[in-house]
Amino acid sequence: MNKFWIMVAHTYLSKIKTKSFLITTLITVLLIFGLSNISTIIEAFDKKDEAKTFAVLDETNKFYTTFEKNLVESQIQIELEKSTLSESELDKQVLEEELDGLIILKLDENQLPTATVKTLSMTDSEVFTQIEQVLQQTKLEFGREKLGLDSDELNQLFTPVELSKVALEDNAKTEEELNQARGLVYVLLFVIYFSVIFYASMIATEVATEKSSRVMEILISSVSPVQQMFAKLIGIGLLSLTQMFVILGVGYASIKSQIDNLNAMTGGVLGFSDIPTSTFIYAIIYFLLGYFLFATLAAFLGSLVSRIEDVQQLISPMIFLIVGAFMIAMFGLTNPETPFITISSYIPFFTPMIMFLRVGMLNIPPWEIGLSIALLLVSIALLAIFGARVYKGGVLIYGKSSSIKDIKRALTMSKDK
């Protein structure tokens, strides 16, 4: 047993010191820090932006004053200059970058304001959106006067309707709780998806690397192949938990100070305060079960190849399963109660993502959660028994991999040992 834990420690320590692990962790931490402070970063750049200067050519001779007033009230960083020059002269000033743009106010067929905006390019879409909003407000004011409405009547007309939502199911989540649960599930689905792909592929590559260097022949003389397989699963599992702990720790520290801004920007999606602790516990449970399910599959698939170049080809069916589960889960974010999602949540290779989706967004009976966990545990056990036999013979197979045929060869060789 000491040899087993020595291999676990060796797998863990050798991987945690690699440049790829350190660089990946650093890049991810920096990315999370940047995203969690995105509002501060945007504000820092916005403070340096200078107001753009636009000349206005009012062909109507009556809309400019109202247009300018609405623009000032909107606090948009655009300065207007009413001009008496010709359109061609103003075009020339824009081309020579003396002006940032030209706005030509006109009348449409209903004698209401319309406009043409000229700039050097169409790349700054925000400017066009801001001018369109100001023009729309100007049009509403003149339309109100034309129809003989006062401001209060117009405000009543454009006041959004109120829709009351009532869920009759016992313990049904409120709309705010559902939005927060959807945000949490969305984030954790990505964590499960990328983690399983990354670490399962790492296990397969690790096995293939040892085989390609003939290290496996030395290892199996002192430690059984089955112990080797589970040592790699646990060692890289600990590696994944270490990386997740670092990433989530930095992410929590970064988001904690920005949670109010992020919550406002996402409409309450990232305000996790109303989410029960049990949802986070289930996230950890399904993450670990999903890892061991796919990691066991990746370990014995990796034992079938003797060249690193063949790893991705052989584990591609496993990747397709993970991608399929992720795509179904993305669909389920908006329709978590459909029969398709319910049935898919009991298919072991889909369960870690889809059942967690249902647990996070719905109030499902405890027996369904228990059944899904039991199915996963049974699947992992069966896959581990079968995988151990394939691994035991697969580590001795060299040459070009032929997938299914090599599995049969591995099973035969494991019986002979």
C-alpha positions in Angstrom: 0.0 0.0 0.0 3.0 2.3 0.6 3.9 2.0 -3.0 0.4 3.0 -4.0 0.6 6.3 -2.0 4.1 6.9 -3.3 2.8 6.8 -6.8 -0.1 9.1 -5.8 2.4 11.6 -4.4 4.7 11.2 -7.4 1.8 11.9 -9.8 0.6 14.9 -7.8 4.0 16.5 -7.2 5.4 15.9 -10.7 2.3 17.6 -12.3 2.0 20.5 -9.9 5.6 21.5 -10.6 5.1 21.5 -14.4 5.2 24.8 -16.3 1.9 24.0 -18.1 0.1 23.7 -14.7 1.6 26.9 -13.3 1.0 28.9 -16.5 -2.5 27.6 -16.9 -3.4 28.4 -13.3 -1.8 31.9 -13.5 -3.6 32.7 -16.8 -7.0 31.5 -15.4 -6.5 33.5 -12.1 -5.6 36.7 -14.1 -8.7 36.1 -16.4 -11.0 35.7 -13.4 -9.5 38.8 -11.7 -10.0 40.8 -14.9 -13.6 39.7 -15.4 -14.6 40.2 -11.8 -13.2 43.8 -12.0 -14.4 44.5 -15.5 -16.6 47.4 -14.4 -13.6 49.1 -12.7 -11.4 48.6 -15.8 -14.1 50.0 -18.1 -14.6 53.0 -15.9 -10.8 53.6 -15.8 -10.7 53.7 -19.6 -13.9 55.7 -19.9 -12.5 58.5 -17.7 -9.8 59.0 -20.3 -12.2 59.2 -23.3 -12.6 62.7 -24.6 -16.0 64.0 -25.8 -16.5 63.7 -29.5 -17.4 66.8 -31.5 -20.3 66.6 -34.1 -21.4 69.4 -36.3 -25.2 69.6 -36.8 -26.8 70.8 -40.0 -30.5 71.5 -39.2 -32.4 71.5 -42.5 -35.7 71.8 -40.6 -34.7 75.0 -38.7 -36.7 73.9 -35.7 -35.4 70.7 -34.2 -31.9 71.6 -33.1 -32.7 73.2 -29.8 -34.8 70.2 -28.6 -32.2 67.8 -29.9 -29.4 69.5 -28.1 -31.4 69.7 -24.8 -32.2 66.0 -24.9 -28.5 65.1 -25.6 -27.4 67.2 -22.6 -30.0 65.6 -20.3 -28.8 62.2 -21.5 -25.2 63.0 -20.3 -23.8 61.6 -23.5 -20.1 62.5 -24.2 -20.9 64.3 -27.4 -20.5 68.0 -28.1 -22.7 69.6 -30.7 -21.9 72.6 -32.9 -24.7 74.0 -35.0 -23.2 74.9 -38.4 -24.2 77.1 -41.3 -21.7 75.6 -43.7 -22.7 73.4 -46.6 -22.8 69.7 -46.3 -19.8 69.2 -48.6 -17.7 71.6 -46.5 -18.6 69.7 -43.3 -17.9 66.4 -45.0 -14.4 67.7 -45.8 -13.9 68.7 -42.1 -14.8 65.1 -41.1 -12.4 63.6 -43.6 -9.6 65.9 -42.4 -10.5 64.9 -38.8 -11.4 68.4 -37.7 -14.7 67.0 -36.7 -15.6 63.6 -35.4 -18.8 63.5 -37.3 -21.8 65.3 -38.9 -25.5 65.1 -38.0 -28.0 66.3 -40.6 -31.5 66.8 -39.1 -34.4 66.3 -41.6 -38.1 65.7 -41.8 -39.7 62.4 -42.7 -43.0 62.0 -44.6 -44.9 62.6 -41.4 -43.1 65.8 -40.7 -41.3 64.3 -37.8 -37.5 64.4 -37.2 -35.1 62.0 -38.8 -31.3 62.3 -39.2 -28.3 61.2 -41.2 -25.1 60.6 -39.3 -21.7 60.8 -41.1 -18.4 59.6 -39.6 -15.1 58.4 -40.9 -16.1 54.7 -40.3 -18.9 52.6 -38.8 -16.7 51.1 -36.1 -18.0 53.1 -33.1 -21.5 51.7 -32.9 -22.0 53.2 -29.4 -22.1 56.7 -30.9 -24.8 55.8 -33.4 -26.8 54.1 -30.7 -26.6 57.2 -28.4 -27.6 59.6 -31.2 -30.5 57.3 -32.2 -31.7 57.4 -28.6 -31.6 61.2 -28.5 -33.3 61.5 -31.9 -36.0 59.1 -30.7 -36.7 61.3 -27.6 -36.8 64.3 -29.8 -39.3 62.6 -32.1 -41.5 61.6 -29.2 -41.7 65.2 -27.9 -42.7 66.6 -31.3 -45.1 63.7 -31.9 -46.7 64.5 -28.5 -47.2 68.2 -29.5 -48.6 67.2 -32.9 -51.1 64.9 -31.3 -52.0 67.4 -28.5 -50.9 65.2 -25.6 -49.2 66.5 -22.5 -46.1 64.9 -20.9 -48.0 63.0 -18.2 -50.3 61.4 -20.8 -47.3 60.4 -22.9 -45.5 58.9 -19.8 -48.6 56.9 -18.9 -48.7 55.5 -22.4 -45.1 54.4 -22.4 -45.0 53.1 -18.8 -44.1 49.4 -18.9 -46.9 47.0 -18.1 -46.8 45.2 -14.7 -47.0 41.4 -14.9 -47.4 39.6 -11.6 -46.0 36.1 -11.5 -47.2 33.5 -9.1 -46.0 29.9 -8.7 -48.5 27.6 -7.0 -46.1 24.7 -6.4 -44.9 24.3 -2.8 -41.5 25.6 -2.2 -41.2 26.9 -5.7 -38.3 29.2 -6.4 -39.0 32.9 -6.8 -37.9 34.6 -10.1 -34.9 36.2 -8.3 -33.9 32.8 -6.8 -34.3 31.1 -10.2 -32.1 33.7 -12.0 -29.4 33.3 -9.3 -29.6 29.6 -9.6 -29.4 29.8 -13.4 -26.2 32.0 -13.1 -24.6 29.6 -10.6 -25.5 26.5 -12.7 -24.2 28.2 -15.8 -20.8 29.0 -14.2 -20.4 25.6 -12.6 -21.4 23.8 -15.8 -18.4 25.4 -17.5 -16.2 24.4 -14.5 -17.3 20.8 -14.8 -17.0 20.8 -18.6 -13.5 22.2 -18.9 -12.2 20.4 -15.8 -13.4 16.9 -16.9 -12.0 17.4 -20.4 -8.7 18.9 -19.2 -7.9 16.4 -16.4 -9.3 13.3 -18.1 -7.1 14.1 -21.1 -4.2 14.6 -18.8 -4.6 11.1 -17.3 -4.7 9.5 -20.8 -1.7 11.5 -21.9 0.2 10.6 -18.7 -0.3 6.9 -19.3 0.6 7.1 -23.0 3.7 9.1 -22.1 4.9 6.4 -19.7 4.3 3.7 -22.3 6.1 5.6 -25.1 9.2 5.9 -22.8 9.0 2.3 -21.7 8.7 3.4 -18.1 5.6 1.2 -17.8 7.6 -1.9 -18.1 9.7 -0.9 -15.1 6.6 0.2 -13.0 4.6 -3.0 -13.5 7.5 -5.1 -12.1 7.0 -3.3 -8.7 3.5 -2.0 -8.7 0.4 -3.7 -10.2 -1.2 -1.9 -13.2 -4.5 -1.6 -11.3 -2.7 0.3 -8.5 -1.0 2.4 -11.1 -4.4 3.4 -12.7 -6.0 4.4 -9.4 -2.9 6.2 -8.2 -3.0 8.3 -11.3 -6.8 8.9 -10.9 -6.3 10.1 -7.3 -3.1 12.0 -7.9 -4.5 14.0 -10.8 -7.8 14.3 -8.9 -5.9 16.0 -6.0 -4.1 18.2 -8.6 -7.5 19.3 -10.0 -8.8 20.1 -6.5 -5.7 22.1 -5.8 -6.1 24.2 -9.0 -9.8 24.6 -8.3 -9.1 25.7 -4.8 -6.6 28.4 -6.0 -8.9 29.6 -8.8 -12.1 29.7 -6.8 -10.3 31.3 -3.8 -8.9 34.1 -6.0 -12.3 34.4 -7.8 -14.2 34.7 -4.5 -11.8 37.3 -3.2 -12.1 39.3 -6.4 -15.8 39.1 -6.7 -16.5 39.8 -3.1 -15.7 43.5 -3.4 -17.4 43.8 -6.8 -20.5 41.7 -6.2 -22.9 44.6 -6.1 -21.6 46.0 -9.4 -21.7 42.5 -11.1 -25.1 41.8 -9.7 -26.4 45.1 -11.1 -24.8 44.4 -14.5 -26.2 40.9 -14.8 -29.7 41.7 -13.5 -29.3 39.7 -10.3 -27.8 36.6 -11.9 -24.6 36.8 -10.0 -26.1 37.6 -6.6 -25.7 34.1 -5.0 -26.9 35.2 -1.6 -30.3 33.5 -1.9 -28.9 30.1 -3.2 -29.1 27.3 -0.6 -25.8 25.8 0.7 -27.1 22.4 -0.5 -26.7 23.5 -4.1 -23.0 24.1 -3.7 -22.6 20.8 -1.9 -24.3 19.0 -4.9 -22.0 20.9 -7.2 -19.0 19.4 -5.5 -20.5 15.9 -5.4 -21.4 15.8 -9.1 -18.1 17.4 -10.0 -16.2 14.6 -8.2 -18.4 11.8 -9.5 -18.1 13.2 -13.0 -14.4 13.4 -12.7 -13.9 9.8 -11.5 -16.3 8.5 -14.2 -14.5 10.1 -17.1 -11.1 9.8 -15.6 -11.5 6.0 -15.3 -12.6 5.9 -18.9 -9.7 8.0 -20.0 -7.1 5.9 -18.0 -7.8 2.6 -19.7 -8.2 4.3 -23.1 -4.8 5.9 -22.6 -3.4 2.5 -21.7 -4.3 1.3 -25.3 -2.0 3.7 -27.1 1.8 3.7 -27.1 2.2 7.0 -28.8 1.2 10.4 -27.5 -0.1 11.3 -31.0 -2.8 8.6 -30.8 -4.2 9.8 -27.5 -6.6 12.5 -28.8 -7.9 10.2 -31.5 -8.7 7.4 -29.1 -10.4 9.6 -26.4 -12.4 11.6 -28.9 -15.6 9.5 -28.3 -15.3 10.4 -24.6 -14.9 14.1 -25.5 -18.0 13.9 -27.7 -19.9 12.5 -24.7 -18.8 15.4 -22.5 -19.7 18.0 -25.3 -23.1 16.3 -25.8 -23.8 16.5 -22.1 -22.8 20.2 -22.0 -25.0 21.1 -25.0 -28.0 19.4 -23.5 -27.3 21.2 -20.3 -27.2 24.6 -22.1 -30.6 23.8 -23.6 -31.9 22.8 -20.2 -31.0 26.2 -18.7 -34.2 27.6 -20.3 -36.3 24.4 -20.2 -35.2 22.4 -17.2 -38.6 20.6 -16.8 -38.8 19.0 -20.3 -39.0 15.2 -20.4 -35.9 15.1 -22.6 -33.9 16.8 -19.8 -35.4 14.6 -17.1 -34.5 11.4 -19.0 -31.0 12.6 -19.9 -30.3 13.3 -16.3 -30.3 9.5 -15.5 -27.9 8.6 -18.3 -24.6 8.2 -16.3 -22.3 10.0 -18.7 -24.8 13.0 -18.8 -25.8 12.9 -15.1 -23.0 15.1 -13.6 -24.0 18.1 -15.6 -27.8 17.6 -16.3 -28.8 16.3 -12.9 -26.9 19.1 -11.3 -28.8 21.5 -13.6 -32.1 20.1 -12.4 -31.0 20.2 -8.7 -29.9 23.8 -9.0 -33.0 25.1 -10.8 -35.9 22.8 -9.7 -37.3 21.4 -6.5 -36.9 17.7 -7.3 -37.6 14.9 -4.8 -34.7 13.6 -2.7 -35.1 10.1 -4.1 -34.3 11.4 -7.6 -31.1 12.9 -6.4 -30.2 9.7 -4.5 -31.0 7.5 -7.5 -28.8 9.6 -9.8 -25.9 9.4 -7.3 -26.4 5.7 -6.9 -26.4 5.2 -10.7 -23.2 7.2 -11.0 -21.5 5.2 -8.2 -22.5 1.9 -9.8 -21.3 3.1 -13.2 -18.0 4.2 -11.8 -17.6 0.9 -10.0 -18.4 -1.2 -13.1 -16.2 1.0 -15.3 -13.4 0.8 -12.7 -13.6 -3.0 -12.7 -13.7 -3.3 -16.5 -11.2 -0.4 -16.9 -8.8 -2.1 -14.5 -8.8 -5.3 -16.5 -8.3 -3.4 -19.8 -5.6 -1.3 -18.1 -3.8 -4.4 -16.8 -3.4 -5.8 -20.3 -3.4 -2.5 -22.2 -0.2 -1.3 -20.6 1.6 -4.2 -22.3 0.2 -3.4 -25.8 2.6 -1.5 -28.1 2.3 -0.5 -31.7 -0.5 1.3 -33.6 -3.8 1.5 -31.7 -6.9 0.0 -33.3 -9.4 1.0 -30.6 -12.0 -1.8 -30.0 -9.6 -4.6 -31.2 -7.0 -3.4 -28.7 -9.6 -3.6 -25.9 -10.2 -7.3 -26.7 -6.4 -7.9 -26.8 -6.0 -6.1 -23.5 -8.7 -8.2 -21.8 -7.1 -11.4 -23.2 -3.7 -10.4 -21.9 -5.0 -9.4 -18.5 -6.4 -13.0 -18.1 -3.0 -14.5 -19.0 -1.2 -12.5 -16.4 
